[in-house]
Amino acid sequence: MKIVGQDTLLKELDRIFDIFTASECVIRPHFILTGESGSGKSLTIRALTEKLKIGFIEVNAAQLTKEGTSGNSLSKALSPLLQIGSKPCVVFVDEFDKLFISGNSNDSLAHESTTGVQNEFLKVLEADTASVFGDYGKYISVPAKNVLFVFAGAFNGEEDITLDRLREIGLKTEFLGRVGLVYNTKPLTLDDLYEIIDGSPLLDTYCALFADSDREQIVYQLKAHIQKTFEFNTIGARLINTLIHQYFIKGKLTEKETKEISFQKKLKL
């Protein structure tokens, strides 16, 4: 799995993962990973876990609810730890920024719930075990001292986010005291997107399925449309797969059709 456009970040995170595994999980440098949507946050972490053959669990923080309320609580989201046991594992918490509602119109009930989820993460970070939801509604204690947590989010596409900025957004000082490392993916350039198109496994699969397809011509069309929409692209590399599906399902990529699946303007904060 090749990660495009994040060479510096890969070197730094590679060192973190090496330290985590070499210390047999005694050293756990939990960190926050920020960056634009589609810049490769999840892909980068998954690639590193595959390289080292360690466990990987993905949690969508935007779907989490406070323990004791209906929905997907943290104890339910961490249930896959039951299968991991005491082996090294990375828990990738995606959409982590969605837990913070400073400055928006969410009501006090929503604020209480999201604050509660942050507190539950704090408990897990501080403990050697975690209580997870098991069969028949019973809570089961599982090892947590073998888990490295990665908290990821787009954070409105802000670049070079600092600890001070994270605290302004709504992260607790106690949380940042335990997860004080912050890394940022860099925005993908047009050349990065071209490189992703050239090596797209989805495009390879489609071309194998449609034996009469001209891969070179398809790549040319994809790059042309990526160039046209680059200024307004807010979903990064994900747009490439959307365009590939569009091409093979409709058999063409016209300006009208690509407008339907591409953003034509950027939102302002």
Salt bridges, closest charged atoms under 4 A:
ASP14 OD2 - LYS51 NZ 2.93
GLU58 OE1 - ARG46 NH2 3.40
GLU95 OE1 - LYS98 NZ 2.75
ASP97 OD2 - LYS98 NZ 3.48
GLU112 OE2 - LYS66 NZ 3.39
GLU126 OE2 - ARG178 NH2 2.70
GLU158 OE2 - ARG165 NH2 2.80
ASP164 OD1 - ARG167 NH2 3.69
GLU168 OE1 - ARG165 NH1 3.14
ASP192 OD2 - LYS186 NZ 3.30
GLU195 OE2 - LYS2 NZ 2.61
ASP198 OD1 - LYS223 NZ 3.00
ASP204 OD1 - ARG215 NH2 2.98
GLU260 OE2 - LYS256 NZ 3.03
